[in-house]
């Protein structure tokens, strides 16, 4: 059954930026992918590990334990509508009994998450890219 709406969450406190990504309908597989998470200042030496216990309502994934591993890849630049912006780049992977998923994501201090590239355990991909920012 297709869902038409859901409330998701974002945590932003000036040092940590975390997004509970879209995870319904065709985006369901992001539930078992690492959640985009940035802790500033980013440190390439720090690797973060966490786990997720999947609750009821996720079919074959119910009661699965998913392990996450995150690492910071460094800083680079991103082209946003002809403007060059700096971003932090991160890579994270998840592991569960049914397979591995991963995400490569970019975070700008000015614009937040500017790109998220998912690949799931079936080798399906999903890419979210910020294409325009309108300043008011």
TORBANU-614106 format. One record per residue (C-alpha): residue in one letter; x, y, z. Coordinates in steps of 0.001 Angstrom, whole numbers, padded with zeros to 6 digits, always signed. Layout:
BEGIN
AXYZ
...
This chain:
BEGIN
X+000000+000000+000000
X+001380+003410-000991
X+001762+006035+001701
X+000841+009594+000806
X+002477+011342+003744
X+004727+010737+006732
X+006444+012972+009221
X+010216+012424+009284
X+012822+014057+011457
X+015872+016234+011343
X+018280+016936+014176
X+020247+020158+013859
X+021996+021777+016792
X+024926+023619+015190
X+027340+020720+015719
X+025329+017670+014684
X+023188+017391+011562
X+021185+014200+011148
X+018356+013433+008766
X+015777+010672+008984
X+015542+010091+005269
X+012455+009377+003191
X+011701+005681+003642
X+008318+004884+002153
X+007133+003466-001165
X+009971+003271-003707
X+012400+004696-001103
X+011728+001931+001439
X+015248+000508+001221
X+016707+003630+002824
X+015342+002300+006152
X+018243-000195+006192
X+020832+002236+004799
X+022916+004470+007056
X+021162+007682+008070
X+023068+010800+006927
X+024859+012073+010033
X+027429+014879+010388
X+029267+015863+013559
X+031282+019078+013279
X+034078+019766+013265
X+034568+016683+011092
X+037606+014580+011928
X+039034+012065+009453
X+040512+010018+012295
X+037153+009408+013991
X+035103+006463+012739
X+031616+006063+014175
X+029780+002764+014706
X+026128+002343+015640
X+023276-000154+015400
X+019566-000030+014616
X+016920-002511+015778
X+014181-002501+013139
X+010751-002480+014712
X+007382-003887+013618
X+005912-002964+010257
X+008925-003529+008001
X+008053-006987+006694
X+011078-009273+006336
X+013269-006648+008052
X+011217-006659+011288
X+013432-007413+014303
X+016613-007224+012192
X+019670-005598+013689
X+021531-003345+011256
X+025112-002277+011959
X+026357+001090+010667
X+029909+002384+010157
X+030670+006003+009223
X+033848+007757+008121
X+034788+011267+007033
X+036497+011430+003616
X+037606+015062+003616
X+036576+018404+002220
X+036012+019379-001410
X+033889+021673-003585
X+030471+021314-005221
X+028932+023260-008112
X+025521+024623-007185
X+023860+026576-009993
X+027215+027927-011171
X+028399+028761-007640
X+031266+026789-006088
X+030605+025796-002488
X+032686+023868+000035
X+031395+020606+001474
X+032401+017805+003815
X+032173+014301+002309
X+031236+011183+004252
X+030844+007495+003489
X+028787+005056+005531
X+027825+001426+005138
X+025323-000851+006795
X+025345-004584+007305
X+022440-006900+008100
X+021679-010587+007580
X+020195-009859+004126
X+023133-007810+002817
X+025030-004517+002778
X+023961-001005+001796
X+025943+002217+001584
X+025683+005964+001212
X+028100+008631+000045
X+026925+012067+001140
X+028064+015674+000972
X+027324+018309+003588
X+027773+022075+003199
X+027953+024360+006229
X+025853+026862+004269
X+023283+024600+002534
X+023188+021393+004568
X+023020+018050+002754
X+023738+018828-000904
X+023995+015264-002210
X+023198+011746-001006
X+024027+008682-003126
X+022557+005413-001880
X+023292+001891-003074
X+021314-000923-001486
X+021990-004620-000962
X+020405-005375-004395
X+022729-002859-006136
X+019825-000422-006711
X+020841+003236-006509
X+019095+006413-005425
X+020609+009904-005684
X+019328+013126-004111
X+021124+016266-005333
X+020473+019899-004442
X+020134+021674-007786
X+019098+025168-006709
X+019061+027334-003584
X+016927+030463-003636
X+018071+033120-001191
X+015495+035508+000228
